[in-house]
Amino acid sequence: MPTEPPYDASSIRILNPDEYSNKFFWAKAGDLASQYKKPEPWIRRGLEACERVNVPHDYFISRYLLNDKSVPRNPTVDLVFIEVLKEDRR
């Protein structure tokens, strides 16, 4: 059986802001809320909907934060967004 490498101080790495924002969508939601002056829970739900249906976050950012209506609607993301909202209200 292979042995695990030791977990010690050298195993810990501090992420820079871009790394944590890309790794954790909830952190990205906070950054975007500050940048676009929109409610963080709304942005988090939109990013989570994208995550659940494997759509890049750029879709939500372009269509809903930048208000770029040339980006075609993704009805699947919209449906999942509503599901996430309902889950949050439970």
Secondary structure, 3 states (H helix, E strand, C coil): CCCCCCCCHHHCCCCCHHHHHHHCHHHHHHHHHHHHCCCHHHHHHHHHHHHHCCCCHHHHHHHHHCCCCCCCCCHHHHHHHHHHHHHHHC
